[in-house]
C-alpha cells in the first residue's frame, strides 16, 4: 500500500483530516440554511401560514405583531387558521463561521385568499436562524418591512463566490454577547445624541457589504446603502430588548424598539465581528424615515 494512503488511513482512524489544507468550509451549512428558508416558504403554501410558522419557529423565537415583540411559536399556536397566502423567497443570506447561526432576507407578497389574486401587500422579510442541538434549523426572529409594488423583479439569490473556513471553536456567548451589547449600546447613544449618521460611522464595514431595510422602501445595498447611512440625519431613540451571538463569536443580532417622535416600531440589527470589532451587516427599521 502506498505510504501516503497508509498515512491518510491512520489520520482518519485518529479522527484527523488527512489533508488539513483542504479545510471544510461553511458551504454545506449555508446551503442547509437557505434550504430551511425555502422549505418554510413551501410549507406555508402547502399547509397554511400558521402551521408553517409553528413548525419552523424556535421555542425561544420572537415575532413582531401589533407593534410588539411576542413569543413566536406560542403566539402562532394560538392563532386560528387563515386563508391568506403568504409567499416569499430568500435572495440573500449570511452564516456564521461556526455554521450554526445565520440570516436570510428577501421579498414577500401577501394575497387574502388564493394565489390567483393580485397581491395586496409587498415587502422584505428578514429571519435569523440557528441550528438546534438536534441539528435542525429553526428561526429565532422574523421581522420585516412593507413597501409599494416593486418596479422590477427582485434578483434571485446568488451563491457566494467563496465560503469561509468553518471553525469548531466554541466561545463563551455570555462574553461575546456582552461585547455586542456594548457595541449596540454605543450605537443607541450616538443615534440619540447625534444622529443615525453618527451611529453608523462607527460600525459600517470598510467594504460596501451593508444592507439597510426601512419601512416603505426596498432594501438599500452596497454604495447606495452607504449613501443612505451618510444622509441619515434623524435622531432616533432605541430601546434594546435582546442580544444573541453565535458560538463562534463572529455573528450576532440585536433587536428592540425604535421611536421617532410619537411613532414607535421595531428594529433588528445583524452584526459581524471583523478584526476584533463589531460591524453592522444588516439593519431593519420598522419606522419610516423621511
C-alpha positions as CSV (number, residue, x, y, z in Angstrom):
1,X,0.0,0.0,0.0
2,X,1.4,3.4,-0.9
3,X,2.8,5.4,2.0
4,X,0.5,8.4,1.5
5,X,-2.6,6.1,1.7
6,X,-1.3,4.4,4.8
7,X,-0.7,7.8,6.4
8,X,-4.2,9.0,5.3
9,X,-5.9,6.0,6.8
10,X,-4.0,6.4,10.0
11,X,-5.1,10.0,10.3
12,X,-8.7,9.1,9.6
13,X,-8.6,6.5,12.3
14,X,-7.3,9.1,14.7
15,X,-10.1,11.5,13.7
16,X,-7.8,13.9,11.9
17,X,-8.4,15.1,8.4
18,X,-5.6,13.6,6.1
19,X,-5.2,16.8,4.2
20,X,-5.6,19.8,6.5
21,X,-5.0,22.2,3.7
22,X,-8.5,21.2,2.4
23,X,-10.3,22.5,5.4
24,X,-14.0,22.3,5.4
25,X,-15.9,25.5,4.6
26,X,-19.4,26.6,5.8
27,X,-20.8,26.0,2.3
28,X,-22.9,22.9,3.3
29,X,-24.3,24.8,6.3
30,X,-25.1,27.9,4.1
31,X,-27.0,25.6,1.7
32,X,-28.9,24.0,4.6
33,X,-29.8,27.4,5.9
34,X,-31.2,28.5,2.5
35,X,-33.0,25.2,2.1
36,X,-34.6,25.7,5.5
37,X,-36.0,29.1,4.4
38,X,-37.2,27.7,1.1
39,X,-38.8,24.7,2.9
40,X,-40.5,27.2,5.3
41,X,-42.0,29.1,2.4
42,X,-43.2,26.0,0.6
43,X,-44.8,24.7,3.8
44,X,-46.8,28.0,4.1
45,X,-48.3,27.2,0.7
46,X,-48.9,23.5,1.4
47,X,-50.1,23.7,5.0
48,X,-51.0,27.3,5.6
49,X,-49.3,30.2,7.3
50,X,-50.0,29.3,10.9
51,X,-48.8,25.7,10.7
52,X,-45.7,26.7,8.8
53,X,-44.7,29.2,11.4
54,X,-45.4,26.8,14.3
55,X,-43.2,24.2,12.6
56,X,-40.3,26.5,11.8
57,X,-40.1,28.9,14.7
58,X,-37.8,28.1,17.6
59,X,-39.2,27.6,21.1
60,X,-37.4,30.8,22.1
61,X,-38.3,32.8,18.9
62,X,-40.0,36.2,18.7
63,X,-42.2,37.8,16.1
64,X,-43.4,41.4,15.8
65,X,-47.3,41.7,15.8
66,X,-49.4,44.6,16.7
67,X,-46.4,46.8,17.4
68,X,-44.9,44.4,20.0
69,X,-42.4,41.6,20.1
70,X,-44.1,38.5,21.2
71,X,-43.1,34.8,21.7
72,X,-43.2,33.5,18.2
73,X,-44.2,29.8,18.4
74,X,-46.7,30.1,21.1
75,X,-48.4,33.1,19.5
76,X,-48.9,31.3,16.2
77,X,-50.1,28.2,18.1
78,X,-53.0,30.3,19.4
79,X,-53.9,31.8,16.1
80,X,-56.8,30.4,14.0
81,X,-56.1,29.0,10.6
82,X,-56.0,31.7,7.9
83,X,-57.0,31.6,4.2
84,X,-54.2,34.1,3.4
85,X,-51.5,33.2,1.0
86,X,-48.1,34.4,2.0
87,X,-45.2,33.8,-0.4
88,X,-41.6,34.7,0.0
89,X,-38.1,33.6,-1.0
90,X,-34.6,34.4,0.2
91,X,-32.4,36.4,-2.2
92,X,-29.5,37.0,0.3
93,X,-28.1,35.0,3.2
94,X,-25.1,35.0,5.5
95,X,-23.9,32.5,8.0
96,X,-21.5,32.4,11.0
97,X,-18.1,30.8,10.9
98,X,-19.5,28.0,13.1
99,X,-22.2,27.2,10.6
100,X,-24.8,27.4,13.4
101,X,-26.4,30.8,13.1
102,X,-27.2,32.9,10.0
103,X,-29.8,35.1,8.4
104,X,-31.9,35.1,5.3
105,X,-33.7,38.0,3.7
106,X,-35.8,38.6,0.6
107,X,-39.1,39.7,-0.9
108,X,-42.6,38.6,0.2
109,X,-46.1,39.1,-1.1
110,X,-49.5,38.5,0.6
111,X,-52.8,37.6,-1.0
112,X,-56.0,37.4,1.0
113,X,-57.4,34.1,-0.2
114,X,-55.9,32.4,-3.4
115,X,-52.8,32.6,-5.5
116,X,-55.0,33.7,-8.4
117,X,-55.4,37.1,-6.7
118,X,-53.1,40.1,-7.1
119,X,-51.0,40.7,-4.0
120,X,-52.4,43.3,-1.6
121,X,-49.1,43.7,0.2
122,X,-45.4,43.7,-0.7
123,X,-42.3,43.8,1.5
124,X,-39.0,42.4,2.6
125,X,-38.5,39.9,5.4
126,X,-35.5,39.1,7.5
127,X,-35.2,35.9,9.5
128,X,-32.4,34.9,11.9
129,X,-31.9,31.2,12.2
130,X,-29.9,28.8,14.4
131,X,-29.1,25.2,14.3
132,X,-30.5,23.3,17.3
133,X,-28.8,20.6,19.3
134,X,-30.8,18.1,17.2
135,X,-29.3,19.6,14.0
136,X,-32.5,21.3,12.8
137,X,-32.6,24.9,11.6
138,X,-35.2,27.0,13.5
139,X,-36.0,30.7,13.2
140,X,-35.2,32.9,16.2
141,X,-36.8,36.1,14.9
142,X,-38.9,37.0,11.9
143,X,-39.2,40.7,11.1
144,X,-39.6,42.9,8.0
145,X,-40.9,46.0,6.3
146,X,-43.6,46.7,3.7
147,X,-43.3,48.8,0.6
148,X,-45.1,49.5,-2.7
149,X,-45.1,47.0,-5.5
150,X,-41.6,46.7,-6.9
151,X,-40.9,48.4,-10.2
152,X,-38.9,45.4,-11.4
153,X,-38.4,41.8,-10.3
154,X,-36.2,41.3,-7.3
155,X,-33.0,39.5,-8.1
156,X,-32.6,35.8,-7.3
157,X,-30.2,34.5,-4.7
158,X,-26.7,34.2,-5.8
159,X,-24.3,31.8,-4.0
160,X,-21.2,33.5,-2.6
161,X,-18.2,33.1,-4.8
162,X,-16.1,31.9,-1.8
163,X,-17.0,30.4,1.6
164,X,-15.1,30.9,4.8
165,X,-13.4,28.1,6.6
166,X,-15.6,26.5,9.2
167,X,-14.5,26.8,12.8
168,X,-15.3,24.3,15.6
169,X,-14.1,26.7,18.3
170,X,-16.8,27.4,20.8
171,X,-16.6,30.7,22.6
172,X,-18.3,31.9,25.7
173,X,-21.5,33.5,24.3
174,X,-22.0,35.3,27.6
175,X,-18.8,37.2,27.0
176,X,-19.4,37.8,23.3
177,X,-23.0,38.8,24.0
178,X,-21.7,41.4,26.5
179,X,-19.3,42.8,23.9
180,X,-22.1,43.1,21.3
181,X,-24.4,44.7,23.8
182,X,-21.7,47.3,24.4
183,X,-21.5,48.0,20.7
184,X,-25.3,48.2,20.4
185,X,-25.5,50.5,23.5
186,X,-22.9,52.9,21.9
187,X,-24.9,52.8,18.7
188,X,-28.0,53.7,20.6
189,X,-26.3,56.5,22.5
190,X,-25.0,58.1,19.3
191,X,-28.3,57.8,17.4
192,X,-30.0,59.6,20.3
193,X,-27.4,62.3,21.0
194,X,-26.1,62.9,17.4
195,X,-28.0,61.2,14.6
196,X,-28.2,57.9,12.8
197,X,-25.4,59.0,10.6
198,X,-23.2,59.4,13.6
199,X,-24.1,56.0,14.9
200,X,-23.4,54.4,11.5
201,X,-20.0,56.0,11.1
202,X,-18.5,53.9,13.9
203,X,-19.9,50.5,12.7
204,X,-20.1,50.5,8.9
205,X,-17.7,47.9,7.3
206,X,-14.9,49.2,5.2
207,X,-16.4,47.4,2.2
208,X,-19.9,48.0,0.8
209,X,-21.3,44.8,2.3
210,X,-24.0,46.5,4.4
211,X,-27.8,46.3,3.9
212,X,-30.4,48.8,5.1
213,X,-34.0,47.9,5.1
214,X,-36.5,50.6,6.1
215,X,-40.3,50.7,6.2
216,X,-41.8,52.0,2.9
217,X,-38.6,51.3,0.9
218,X,-36.9,48.4,-0.9
219,X,-33.7,47.3,0.6
220,X,-30.6,49.5,0.1
221,X,-27.4,47.7,-0.6
222,X,-23.8,48.4,-1.4
223,X,-22.8,52.0,-2.2
224,X,-26.5,53.1,-2.1
225,X,-26.7,51.8,1.5
226,X,-23.6,53.7,2.4
227,X,-25.0,56.9,0.9
228,X,-28.3,56.4,2.8
229,X,-26.3,56.0,6.0
230,X,-24.4,59.2,5.3
231,X,-27.6,61.2,4.8
232,X,-29.5,59.8,7.8
233,X,-29.6,62.9,9.9
234,X,-32.6,61.9,12.1
235,X,-32.2,61.3,15.8
236,X,-33.8,58.0,16.9
237,X,-34.5,56.6,20.3
238,X,-33.8,52.9,20.5
239,X,-34.8,50.6,23.3
240,X,-32.8,47.4,23.3
241,X,-34.7,44.1,24.1
242,X,-32.3,41.3,23.4
243,X,-28.8,40.4,22.2
244,X,-27.7,37.0,20.9
245,X,-24.4,35.8,19.4
246,X,-23.2,32.6,17.6
247,X,-20.9,30.2,19.3
248,X,-18.0,31.3,17.0
249,X,-18.3,34.8,18.3
250,X,-18.3,36.4,14.8
251,X,-22.0,36.8,14.2
252,X,-24.9,38.2,16.3
253,X,-28.1,40.2,16.3
254,X,-29.9,42.7,18.4
255,X,-33.5,43.8,18.4
256,X,-35.9,46.1,20.2
257,X,-38.0,49.3,19.7
258,X,-37.2,52.4,17.6
259,X,-39.1,55.7,18.3
260,X,-39.2,58.9,16.2
261,X,-41.4,61.5,17.8
262,X,-44.6,59.7,18.8
263,X,-44.1,56.8,16.3
264,X,-42.7,53.5,17.7
265,X,-42.0,50.3,15.9
266,X,-39.4,47.5,16.0
267,X,-35.9,47.2,14.8
268,X,-33.4,44.4,14.1
269,X,-29.7,44.7,13.6
270,X,-27.4,41.9,12.4
271,X,-23.7,42.2,13.2
272,X,-20.4,40.7,12.1
273,X,-17.3,40.7,14.1
274,X,-14.2,41.5,12.0
275,X,-10.7,42.2,13.2
276,X,-11.9,42.4,16.8
277,X,-14.7,44.9,16.2
278,X,-18.4,44.5,15.7
279,X,-19.6,45.8,12.3
280,X,-23.1,46.3,11.0
281,X,-24.2,43.8,8.3
282,X,-27.9,44.3,8.0
283,X,-30.5,46.6,9.6
284,X,-34.3,46.5,9.6
285,X,-36.1,49.7,10.8
286,X,-39.8,49.5,11.2
287,X,-40.2,53.3,11.5
288,X,-40.5,55.2,8.3
289,X,-37.7,57.8,7.8
290,X,-38.2,61.0,5.8
